[in-house]
Amino acid sequence: MLHVYNVMLDAIVRMRPMIAAIERHDGDLARQLRRAASSVVLNLAEGSGSFGGLRKARYRTALGSARETLACLECARAFGYVGHVDLDLNRVIGTLVRVAA
């Protein structure tokens, strides 16, 4: 299992108050954020148990979902729903860029 699996789980725990704040203003964005963040963890887990092309495909899906998670948080910040976001998502994304190549 990649180390960023636990980094992402920790990020989800730390996102919980942000998701609640986002939900008060935009339920759709909060649901999208939950789905994207969950997808990162689930695809990391699936990829770690896969081989060859399937492993890369799962890690690429996790990468897309990690970028989507970050984009959701950036949108929420731009709308003023949350403040500064620092969750190590760039670390997750950087690792996935390397392993999904």
Phi and psi restraints in degrees (range 20) as a CNS / XPLOR table:
assign (resid 1 and name C) (resid 2 and name N)
       (resid 2 and name CA) (resid 2 and name C) 1.0 -67.4 20.0 2
assign (resid 2 and name N) (resid 2 and name CA)
       (resid 2 and name C) (resid 3 and name N) 1.0 145.4 20.0 2
assign (resid 2 and name C) (resid 3 and name N)
       (resid 3 and name CA) (resid 3 and name C) 1.0 -58.2 20.0 2
assign (resid 3 and name N) (resid 3 and name CA)
       (resid 3 and name C) (resid 4 and name N) 1.0 -31.9 20.0 2
assign (resid 3 and name C) (resid 4 and name N)
       (resid 4 and name CA) (resid 4 and name C) 1.0 -68.0 20.0 2
assign (resid 4 and name N) (resid 4 and name CA)
       (resid 4 and name C) (resid 5 and name N) 1.0 -12.1 20.0 2
assign (resid 4 and name C) (resid 5 and name N)
       (resid 5 and name CA) (resid 5 and name C) 1.0 -58.1 20.0 2
assign (resid 5 and name N) (resid 5 and name CA)
       (resid 5 and name C) (resid 6 and name N) 1.0 -50.8 20.0 2
assign (resid 5 and name C) (resid 6 and name N)
       (resid 6 and name CA) (resid 6 and name C) 1.0 -69.6 20.0 2
assign (resid 6 and name N) (resid 6 and name CA)
       (resid 6 and name C) (resid 7 and name N) 1.0 -33.4 20.0 2
assign (resid 6 and name C) (resid 7 and name N)
       (resid 7 and name CA) (resid 7 and name C) 1.0 -61.3 20.0 2
assign (resid 7 and name N) (resid 7 and name CA)
       (resid 7 and name C) (resid 8 and name N) 1.0 -42.1 20.0 2
assign (resid 7 and name C) (resid 8 and name N)
       (resid 8 and name CA) (resid 8 and name C) 1.0 -69.8 20.0 2
assign (resid 8 and name N) (resid 8 and name CA)
       (resid 8 and name C) (resid 9 and name N) 1.0 -40.0 20.0 2
assign (resid 8 and name C) (resid 9 and name N)
       (resid 9 and name CA) (resid 9 and name C) 1.0 -60.7 20.0 2
assign (resid 9 and name N) (resid 9 and name CA)
       (resid 9 and name C) (resid 10 and name N) 1.0 -42.1 20.0 2
assign (resid 9 and name C) (resid 10 and name N)
       (resid 10 and name CA) (resid 10 and name C) 1.0 -62.6 20.0 2
assign (resid 10 and name N) (resid 10 and name CA)
       (resid 10 and name C) (resid 11 and name N) 1.0 -40.0 20.0 2
assign (resid 10 and name C) (resid 11 and name N)
       (resid 11 and name CA) (resid 11 and name C) 1.0 -61.8 20.0 2
assign (resid 11 and name N) (resid 11 and name CA)
       (resid 11 and name C) (resid 12 and name N) 1.0 -39.2 20.0 2
assign (resid 11 and name C) (resid 12 and name N)
       (resid 12 and name CA) (resid 12 and name C) 1.0 -63.8 20.0 2
assign (resid 12 and name N) (resid 12 and name CA)
       (resid 12 and name C) (resid 13 and name N) 1.0 -43.7 20.0 2
assign (resid 12 and name C) (resid 13 and name N)
       (resid 13 and name CA) (resid 13 and name C) 1.0 -58.3 20.0 2
assign (resid 13 and name N) (resid 13 and name CA)
       (resid 13 and name C) (resid 14 and name N) 1.0 -44.5 20.0 2
assign (resid 13 and name C) (resid 14 and name N)
       (resid 14 and name CA) (resid 14 and name C) 1.0 -71.9 20.0 2
assign (resid 14 and name N) (resid 14 and name CA)
       (resid 14 and name C) (resid 15 and name N) 1.0 -21.0 20.0 2
assign (resid 14 and name C) (resid 15 and name N)
       (resid 15 and name CA) (resid 15 and name C) 1.0 -77.9 20.0 2
assign (resid 15 and name N) (resid 15 and name CA)
       (resid 15 and name C) (resid 16 and name N) 1.0 -19.4 20.0 2
assign (resid 15 and name C) (resid 16 and name N)
       (resid 16 and name CA) (resid 16 and name C) 1.0 -51.9 20.0 2
assign (resid 16 and name N) (resid 16 and name CA)
       (resid 16 and name C) (resid 17 and name N) 1.0 -46.8 20.0 2
assign (resid 16 and name C) (resid 17 and name N)
       (resid 17 and name CA) (resid 17 and name C) 1.0 -66.6 20.0 2
assign (resid 17 and name N) (resid 17 and name CA)
       (resid 17 and name C) (resid 18 and name N) 1.0 -32.3 20.0 2
assign (resid 17 and name C) (resid 18 and name N)
       (resid 18 and name CA) (resid 18 and name C) 1.0 -68.2 20.0 2
assign (resid 18 and name N) (resid 18 and name CA)
       (resid 18 and name C) (resid 19 and name N) 1.0 -40.8 20.0 2
assign (resid 18 and name C) (resid 19 and name N)
       (resid 19 and name CA) (resid 19 and name C) 1.0 -62.3 20.0 2
assign (resid 19 and name N) (resid 19 and name CA)
       (resid 19 and name C) (resid 20 and name N) 1.0 -41.5 20.0 2
assign (resid 19 and name C) (resid 20 and name N)
       (resid 20 and name CA) (resid 20 and name C) 1.0 -62.0 20.0 2
assign (resid 20 and name N) (resid 20 and name CA)
       (resid 20 and name C) (resid 21 and name N) 1.0 -41.5 20.0 2
assign (resid 20 and name C) (resid 21 and name N)
       (resid 21 and name CA) (resid 21 and name C) 1.0 -66.4 20.0 2
assign (resid 21 and name N) (resid 21 and name CA)
       (resid 21 and name C) (resid 22 and name N) 1.0 -41.9 20.0 2
assign (resid 21 and name C) (resid 22 and name N)
       (resid 22 and name CA) (resid 22 and name C) 1.0 -63.6 20.0 2
assign (resid 22 and name N) (resid 22 and name CA)
       (resid 22 and name C) (resid 23 and name N) 1.0 -42.2 20.0 2
assign (resid 22 and name C) (resid 23 and name N)
       (resid 23 and name CA) (resid 23 and name C) 1.0 -60.6 20.0 2
assign (resid 23 and name N) (resid 23 and name CA)
       (resid 23 and name C) (resid 24 and name N) 1.0 -32.6 20.0 2
assign (resid 23 and name C) (resid 24 and name N)
       (resid 24 and name CA) (resid 24 and name C) 1.0 -63.4 20.0 2
assign (resid 24 and name N) (resid 24 and name CA)
       (resid 24 and name C) (resid 25 and name N) 1.0 -25.5 20.0 2
assign (resid 24 and name C) (resid 25 and name N)
       (resid 25 and name CA) (resid 25 and name C) 1.0 -106.3 20.0 2
assign (resid 25 and name N) (resid 25 and name CA)
       (resid 25 and name C) (resid 26 and name N) 1.0 -34.5 20.0 2
assign (resid 25 and name C) (resid 26 and name N)
       (resid 26 and name CA) (resid 26 and name C) 1.0 -152.3 20.0 2
assign (resid 26 and name N) (resid 26 and name CA)
       (resid 26 and name C) (resid 27 and name N) 1.0 90.9 20.0 2
assign (resid 26 and name C) (resid 27 and name N)
       (resid 27 and name CA) (resid 27 and name C) 1.0 -60.3 20.0 2
assign (resid 27 and name N) (resid 27 and name CA)
       (resid 27 and name C) (resid 28 and name N) 1.0 -36.7 20.0 2
assign (resid 27 and name C) (resid 28 and name N)
       (resid 28 and name CA) (resid 28 and name C) 1.0 -64.2 20.0 2
assign (resid 28 and name N) (resid 28 and name CA)
       (resid 28 and name C) (resid 29 and name N) 1.0 -43.8 20.0 2
assign (resid 28 and name C) (resid 29 and name N)
       (resid 29 and name CA) (resid 29 and name C) 1.0 -64.5 20.0 2
assign (resid 29 and name N) (resid 29 and name CA)
       (resid 29 and name C) (resid 30 and name N) 1.0 -39.6 20.0 2
assign (resid 29 and name C) (resid 30 and name N)
       (resid 30 and name CA) (resid 30 and name C) 1.0 -63.1 20.0 2
assign (resid 30 and name N) (resid 30 and name CA)
       (resid 30 and name C) (resid 31 and name N) 1.0 -42.9 20.0 2
assign (resid 30 and name C) (resid 31 and name N)
       (resid 31 and name CA) (resid 31 and name C) 1.0 -65.1 20.0 2
assign (resid 31 and name N) (resid 31 and name CA)
       (resid 31 and name C) (resid 32 and name N) 1.0 -41.1 20.0 2
assign (resid 31 and name C) (resid 32 and name N)
       (resid 32 and name CA) (resid 32 and name C) 1.0 -63.0 20.0 2
assign (resid 32 and name N) (resid 32 and name CA)
       (resid 32 and name C) (resid 33 and name N) 1.0 -41.5 20.0 2
assign (resid 32 and name C) (resid 33 and name N)
       (resid 33 and name CA) (resid 33 and name C) 1.0 -62.4 20.0 2
assign (resid 33 and name N) (resid 33 and name CA)
       (resid 33 and name C) (resid 34 and name N) 1.0 -44.8 20.0 2
assign (resid 33 and name C) (resid 34 and name N)
       (resid 34 and name CA) (resid 34 and name C) 1.0 -60.8 20.0 2
assign (resid 34 and name N) (resid 34 and name CA)
       (resid 34 and name C) (resid 35 and name N) 1.0 -45.3 20.0 2
assign (resid 34 and name C) (resid 35 and name N)
       (resid 35 and name CA) (resid 35 and name C) 1.0 -63.5 20.0 2
assign (resid 35 and name N) (resid 35 and name CA)
       (resid 35 and name C) (resid 36 and name N) 1.0 -44.7 20.0 2
assign (resid 35 and name C) (resid 36 and name N)
       (resid 36 and name CA) (resid 36 and name C) 1.0 -64.9 20.0 2
assign (resid 36 and name N) (resid 36 and name CA)
       (resid 36 and name C) (resid 37 and name N) 1.0 -46.3 20.0 2
assign (resid 36 and name C) (resid 37 and name N)
       (resid 37 and name CA) (resid 37 and name C) 1.0 -64.2 20.0 2
assign (resid 37 and name N) (resid 37 and name CA)
       (resid 37 and name C) (resid 38 and name N) 1.0 -41.6 20.0 2
assign (resid 37 and name C) (resid 38 and name N)
       (resid 38 and name CA) (resid 38 and name C) 1.0 -62.1 20.0 2
assign (resid 38 and name N) (resid 38 and name CA)
       (resid 38 and name C) (resid 39 and name N) 1.0 -40.1 20.0 2
assign (resid 38 and name C) (resid 39 and name N)
       (resid 39 and name CA) (resid 39 and name C) 1.0 -61.5 20.0 2
assign (resid 39 and name N) (resid 39 and name CA)
       (resid 39 and name C) (resid 40 and name N) 1.0 -36.8 20.0 2
assign (resid 39 and name C) (resid 40 and name N)
       (resid 40 and name CA) (resid 40 and name C) 1.0 -59.2 20.0 2
assign (resid 40 and name N) (resid 40 and name CA)
       (resid 40 and name C) (resid 41 and name N) 1.0 -53.0 20.0 2
assign (resid 40 and name C) (resid 41 and name N)
       (resid 41 and name CA) (resid 41 and name C) 1.0 -62.4 20.0 2
assign (resid 41 and name N) (resid 41 and name CA)
       (resid 41 and name C) (resid 42 and name N) 1.0 -46.0 20.0 2
assign (resid 41 and name C) (resid 42 and name N)
       (resid 42 and name CA) (resid 42 and name C) 1.0 -64.8 20.0 2
assign (resid 42 and name N) (resid 42 and name CA)
       (resid 42 and name C) (resid 43 and name N) 1.0 -40.4 20.0 2
assign (resid 42 and name C) (resid 43 and name N)
       (resid 43 and name CA) (resid 43 and name C) 1.0 -74.5 20.0 2
assign (resid 43 and name N) (resid 43 and name CA)
       (resid 43 and name C) (resid 44 and name N) 1.0 -30.8 20.0 2
assign (resid 43 and name C) (resid 44 and name N)
       (resid 44 and name CA) (resid 44 and name C) 1.0 -62.0 20.0 2
assign (resid 44 and name N) (resid 44 and name CA)
       (resid 44 and name C) (resid 45 and name N) 1.0 -44.5 20.0 2
assign (resid 44 and name C) (resid 45 and name N)
       (resid 45 and name CA) (resid 45 and name C) 1.0 -63.6 20.0 2
assign (resid 45 and name N) (resid 45 and name CA)
       (resid 45 and name C) (resid 46 and name N) 1.0 -45.7 20.0 2
assign (resid 45 and name C) (resid 46 and name N)
       (resid 46 and name CA) (resid 46 and name C) 1.0 -65.3 20.0 2
assign (resid 46 and name N) (resid 46 and name CA)
       (resid 46 and name C) (resid 47 and name N) 1.0 -40.9 20.0 2
assign (resid 46 and name C) (resid 47 and name N)
       (resid 47 and name CA) (resid 47 and name C) 1.0 -63.9 20.0 2
assign (resid 47 and name N) (resid 47 and name CA)
       (resid 47 and name C) (resid 48 and name N) 1.0 -36.2 20.0 2
assign (resid 47 and name C) (resid 48 and name N)
       (resid 48 and name CA) (resid 48 and name C) 1.0 -68.0 20.0 2
assign (resid 48 and name N) (resid 48 and name CA)
       (resid 48 and name C) (resid 49 and name N) 1.0 -19.7 20.0 2
assign (resid 48 and name C) (resid 49 and name N)
       (resid 49 and name CA) (resid 49 and name C) 1.0 -101.6 20.0 2
assign (resid 49 and name N) (resid 49 and name CA)
       (resid 49 and name C) (resid 50 and name N) 1.0 8.8 20.0 2
assign (resid 49 and name C) (resid 50 and name N)
       (resid 50 and name CA) (resid 50 and name C) 1.0 -111.4 20.0 2
assign (resid 50 and name N) (resid 50 and name CA)
       (resid 50 and name C) (resid 51 and name N) 1.0 173.4 20.0 2
assign (resid 50 and name C) (resid 51 and name N)
       (resid 51 and name CA) (resid 51 and name C) 1.0 -133.9 20.0 2
assign (resid 51 and name N) (resid 51 and name CA)
       (resid 51 and name C) (resid 52 and name N) 1.0 157.0 20.0 2
assign (resid 51 and name C) (resid 52 and name N)
       (resid 52 and name CA) (resid 52 and name C) 1.0 58.3 20.0 2
assign (resid 52 and name N) (resid 52 and name CA)
       (resid 52 and name C) (resid 53 and name N) 1.0 -133.9 20.0 2
assign (resid 52 and name C) (resid 53 and name N)
       (resid 53 and name CA) (resid 53 and name C) 1.0 -64.3 20.0 2
assign (resid 53 and name N) (resid 53 and name CA)
       (resid 53 and name C) (resid 54 and name N) 1.0 -33.1 20.0 2
assign (resid 53 and name C) (resid 54 and name N)
       (resid 54 and name CA) (resid 54 and name C) 1.0 -66.5 20.0 2
assign (resid 54 and name N) (resid 54 and name CA)
       (resid 54 and name C) (resid 55 and name N) 1.0 -39.1 20.0 2
assign (resid 54 and name C) (resid 55 and name N)
       (resid 55 and name CA) (resid 55 and name C) 1.0 -60.2 20.0 2
assign (resid 55 and name N) (resid 55 and name CA)
       (resid 55 and name C) (resid 56 and name N) 1.0 -48.0 20.0 2
assign (resid 55 and name C) (resid 56 and name N)
       (resid 56 and name CA) (resid 56 and name C) 1.0 -61.8 20.0 2
assign (resid 56 and name N) (resid 56 and name CA)
       (resid 56 and name C) (resid 57 and name N) 1.0 -39.7 20.0 2
assign (resid 56 and name C) (resid 57 and name N)
       (resid 57 and name CA) (resid 57 and name C) 1.0 -62.1 20.0 2
assign (resid 57 and name N) (resid 57 and name CA)
       (resid 57 and name C) (resid 58 and name N) 1.0 -43.8 20.0 2
assign (resid 57 and name C) (resid 58 and name N)
       (resid 58 and name CA) (resid 58 and name C) 1.0 -65.5 20.0 2
assign (resid 58 and name N) (resid 58 and name CA)
       (resid 58 and name C) (resid 59 and name N) 1.0 -40.2 20.0 2
assign (resid 58 and name C) (resid 59 and name N)
       (resid 59 and name CA) (resid 59 and name C) 1.0 -68.0 20.0 2
assign (resid 59 and name N) (resid 59 and name CA)
       (resid 59 and name C) (resid 60 and name N) 1.0 -33.9 20.0 2
assign (resid 59 and name C) (resid 60 and name N)
       (resid 60 and name CA) (resid 60 and name C) 1.0 -66.7 20.0 2
assign (resid 60 and name N) (resid 60 and name CA)
       (resid 60 and name C) (resid 61 and name N) 1.0 -39.9 20.0 2
assign (resid 60 and name C) (resid 61 and name N)
       (resid 61 and name CA) (resid 61 and name C) 1.0 -64.0 20.0 2
assign (resid 61 and name N) (resid 61 and name CA)
       (resid 61 and name C) (resid 62 and name N) 1.0 -42.5 20.0 2
assign (resid 61 and name C) (resid 62 and name N)
       (resid 62 and name CA) (resid 62 and name C) 1.0 -61.0 20.0 2
assign (resid 62 and name N) (resid 62 and name CA)
       (resid 62 and name C) (resid 63 and name N) 1.0 -39.8 20.0 2
assign (resid 62 and name C) (resid 63 and name N)
       (resid 63 and name CA) (resid 63 and name C) 1.0 -61.8 20.0 2
assign (resid 63 and name N) (resid 63 and name CA)
       (resid 63 and name C) (resid 64 and name N) 1.0 -46.4 20.0 2
assign (resid 63 and name C) (resid 64 and name N)
       (resid 64 and name CA) (resid 64 and name C) 1.0 -61.2 20.0 2
assign (resid 64 and name N) (resid 64 and name CA)
       (resid 64 and name C) (resid 65 and name N) 1.0 -40.6 20.0 2
assign (resid 64 and name C) (resid 65 and name N)
       (resid 65 and name CA) (resid 65 and name C) 1.0 -70.1 20.0 2
assign (resid 65 and name N) (resid 65 and name CA)
       (resid 65 and name C) (resid 66 and name N) 1.0 -34.3 20.0 2
assign (resid 65 and name C) (resid 66 and name N)
       (resid 66 and name CA) (resid 66 and name C) 1.0 -65.2 20.0 2
assign (resid 66 and name N) (resid 66 and name CA)
       (resid 66 and name C) (resid 67 and name N) 1.0 -41.9 20.0 2
assign (resid 66 and name C) (resid 67 and name N)
       (resid 67 and name CA) (resid 67 and name C) 1.0 -65.5 20.0 2
assign (resid 67 and name N) (resid 67 and name CA)
       (resid 67 and name C) (resid 68 and name N) 1.0 -37.9 20.0 2
assign (resid 67 and name C) (resid 68 and name N)
       (resid 68 and name CA) (resid 68 and name C) 1.0 -65.4 20.0 2
assign (resid 68 and name N) (resid 68 and name CA)
       (resid 68 and name C) (resid 69 and name N) 1.0 -41.0 20.0 2
assign (resid 68 and name C) (resid 69 and name N)
       (resid 69 and name CA) (resid 69 and name C) 1.0 -58.2 20.0 2
assign (resid 69 and name N) (resid 69 and name CA)
       (resid 69 and name C) (resid 70 and name N) 1.0 -47.9 20.0 2
assign (resid 69 and name C) (resid 70 and name N)
       (resid 70 and name CA) (resid 70 and name C) 1.0 -62.4 20.0 2
assign (resid 70 and name N) (resid 70 and name CA)
       (resid 70 and name C) (resid 71 and name N) 1.0 -41.1 20.0 2
assign (resid 70 and name C) (resid 71 and name N)
       (resid 71 and name CA) (resid 71 and name C) 1.0 -63.7 20.0 2
assign (resid 71 and name N) (resid 71 and name CA)
       (resid 71 and name C) (resid 72 and name N) 1.0 -40.0 20.0 2
assign (resid 71 and name C) (resid 72 and name N)
       (resid 72 and name CA) (resid 72 and name C) 1.0 -59.6 20.0 2
assign (resid 72 and name N) (resid 72 and name CA)
       (resid 72 and name C) (resid 73 and name N) 1.0 -44.8 20.0 2
assign (resid 72 and name C) (resid 73 and name N)
       (resid 73 and name CA) (resid 73 and name C) 1.0 -67.4 20.0 2
assign (resid 73 and name N) (resid 73 and name CA)
       (resid 73 and name C) (resid 74 and name N) 1.0 -37.6 20.0 2
assign (resid 73 and name C) (resid 74 and name N)
       (resid 74 and name CA) (resid 74 and name C) 1.0 -66.1 20.0 2
assign (resid 74 and name N) (resid 74 and name CA)
       (resid 74 and name C) (resid 75 and name N) 1.0 -38.9 20.0 2
assign (resid 74 and name C) (resid 75 and name N)
       (resid 75 and name CA) (resid 75 and name C) 1.0 -63.3 20.0 2
assign (resid 75 and name N) (resid 75 and name CA)
       (resid 75 and name C) (resid 76 and name N) 1.0 -45.4 20.0 2
assign (resid 75 and name C) (resid 76 and name N)
       (resid 76 and name CA) (resid 76 and name C) 1.0 -60.6 20.0 2
assign (resid 76 and name N) (resid 76 and name CA)
       (resid 76 and name C) (resid 77 and name N) 1.0 -40.2 20.0 2
assign (resid 76 and name C) (resid 77 and name N)
       (resid 77 and name CA) (resid 77 and name C) 1.0 -66.2 20.0 2
assign (resid 77 and name N) (resid 77 and name CA)
       (resid 77 and name C) (resid 78 and name N) 1.0 -42.3 20.0 2
assign (resid 77 and name C) (resid 78 and name N)
       (resid 78 and name CA) (resid 78 and name C) 1.0 -62.8 20.0 2
assign (resid 78 and name N) (resid 78 and name CA)
       (resid 78 and name C) (resid 79 and name N) 1.0 -36.3 20.0 2
assign (resid 78 and name C) (resid 79 and name N)
       (resid 79 and name CA) (resid 79 and name C) 1.0 -76.9 20.0 2
assign (resid 79 and name N) (resid 79 and name CA)
       (resid 79 and name C) (resid 80 and name N) 1.0 -11.7 20.0 2
assign (resid 79 and name C) (resid 80 and name N)
       (resid 80 and name CA) (resid 80 and name C) 1.0 87.3 20.0 2
assign (resid 80 and name N) (resid 80 and name CA)
       (resid 80 and name C) (resid 81 and name N) 1.0 15.4 20.0 2
assign (resid 80 and name C) (resid 81 and name N)
       (resid 81 and name CA) (resid 81 and name C) 1.0 -77.4 20.0 2
assign (resid 81 and name N) (resid 81 and name CA)
       (resid 81 and name C) (resid 82 and name N) 1.0 -31.7 20.0 2
assign (resid 81 and name C) (resid 82 and name N)
       (resid 82 and name CA) (resid 82 and name C) 1.0 -136.8 20.0 2
assign (resid 82 and name N) (resid 82 and name CA)
       (resid 82 and name C) (resid 83 and name N) 1.0 163.3 20.0 2
assign (resid 82 and name C) (resid 83 and name N)
       (resid 83 and name CA) (resid 83 and name C) 1.0 -91.2 20.0 2
assign (resid 83 and name N) (resid 83 and name CA)
       (resid 83 and name C) (resid 84 and name N) 1.0 -148.6 20.0 2
assign (resid 83 and name C) (resid 84 and name N)
       (resid 84 and name CA) (resid 84 and name C) 1.0 -57.5 20.0 2
assign (resid 84 and name N) (resid 84 and name CA)
       (resid 84 and name C) (resid 85 and name N) 1.0 138.8 20.0 2
assign (resid 84 and name C) (resid 85 and name N)
       (resid 85 and name CA) (resid 85 and name C) 1.0 -117.7 20.0 2
assign (resid 85 and name N) (resid 85 and name CA)
       (resid 85 and name C) (resid 86 and name N) 1.0 121.0 20.0 2
assign (resid 85 and name C) (resid 86 and name N)
       (resid 86 and name CA) (resid 86 and name C) 1.0 -136.3 20.0 2
assign (resid 86 and name N) (resid 86 and name CA)
       (resid 86 and name C) (resid 87 and name N) 1.0 93.9 20.0 2
assign (resid 86 and name C) (resid 87 and name N)
       (resid 87 and name CA) (resid 87 and name C) 1.0 -125.9 20.0 2
assign (resid 87 and name N) (resid 87 and name CA)
       (resid 87 and name C) (resid 88 and name N) 1.0 14.5 20.0 2
assign (resid 87 and name C) (resid 88 and name N)
       (resid 88 and name CA) (resid 88 and name C) 1.0 63.9 20.0 2
assign (resid 88 and name N) (resid 88 and name CA)
       (resid 88 and name C) (resid 89 and name N) 1.0 23.0 20.0 2
assign (resid 88 and name C) (resid 89 and name N)
       (resid 89 and name CA) (resid 89 and name C) 1.0 -67.3 20.0 2
assign (resid 89 and name N) (resid 89 and name CA)
       (resid 89 and name C) (resid 90 and name N) 1.0 -30.7 20.0 2
assign (resid 89 and name C) (resid 90 and name N)
       (resid 90 and name CA) (resid 90 and name C) 1.0 -66.0 20.0 2
assign (resid 90 and name N) (resid 90 and name CA)
       (resid 90 and name C) (resid 91 and name N) 1.0 -30.6 20.0 2
assign (resid 90 and name C) (resid 91 and name N)
       (resid 91 and name CA) (resid 91 and name C) 1.0 -66.5 20.0 2
assign (resid 91 and name N) (resid 91 and name CA)
       (resid 91 and name C) (resid 92 and name N) 1.0 -43.9 20.0 2
assign (resid 91 and name C) (resid 92 and name N)
       (resid 92 and name CA) (resid 92 and name C) 1.0 -61.1 20.0 2
assign (resid 92 and name N) (resid 92 and name CA)
       (resid 92 and name C) (resid 93 and name N) 1.0 -48.2 20.0 2
assign (resid 92 and name C) (resid 93 and name N)
       (resid 93 and name CA) (resid 93 and name C) 1.0 -61.8 20.0 2
assign (resid 93 and name N) (resid 93 and name CA)
       (resid 93 and name C) (resid 94 and name N) 1.0 -44.9 20.0 2
assign (resid 93 and name C) (resid 94 and name N)
       (resid 94 and name CA) (resid 94 and name C) 1.0 -60.7 20.0 2
assign (resid 94 and name N) (resid 94 and name CA)
       (resid 94 and name C) (resid 95 and name N) 1.0 -42.8 20.0 2
assign (resid 94 and name C) (resid 95 and name N)
       (resid 95 and name CA) (resid 95 and name C) 1.0 -63.4 20.0 2
assign (resid 95 and name N) (resid 95 and name CA)
       (resid 95 and name C) (resid 96 and name N) 1.0 -43.8 20.0 2
assign (resid 95 and name C) (resid 96 and name N)
       (resid 96 and name CA) (resid 96 and name C) 1.0 -68.0 20.0 2
assign (resid 96 and name N) (resid 96 and name CA)
       (resid 96 and name C) (resid 97 and name N) 1.0 -33.0 20.0 2
assign (resid 96 and name C) (resid 97 and name N)
       (resid 97 and name CA) (resid 97 and name C) 1.0 -59.8 20.0 2
assign (resid 97 and name N) (resid 97 and name CA)
       (resid 97 and name C) (resid 98 and name N) 1.0 -42.9 20.0 2
assign (resid 97 and name C) (resid 98 and name N)
       (resid 98 and name CA) (resid 98 and name C) 1.0 -68.8 20.0 2
assign (resid 98 and name N) (resid 98 and name CA)
       (resid 98 and name C) (resid 99 and name N) 1.0 -45.0 20.0 2
assign (resid 98 and name C) (resid 99 and name N)
       (resid 99 and name CA) (resid 99 and name C) 1.0 -80.9 20.0 2
assign (resid 99 and name N) (resid 99 and name CA)
       (resid 99 and name C) (resid 100 and name N) 1.0 -18.4 20.0 2
assign (resid 99 and name C) (resid 100 and name N)
       (resid 100 and name CA) (resid 100 and name C) 1.0 -92.0 20.0 2
assign (resid 100 and name N) (resid 100 and name CA)
       (resid 100 and name C) (resid 101 and name N) 1.0 -4.2 20.0 2
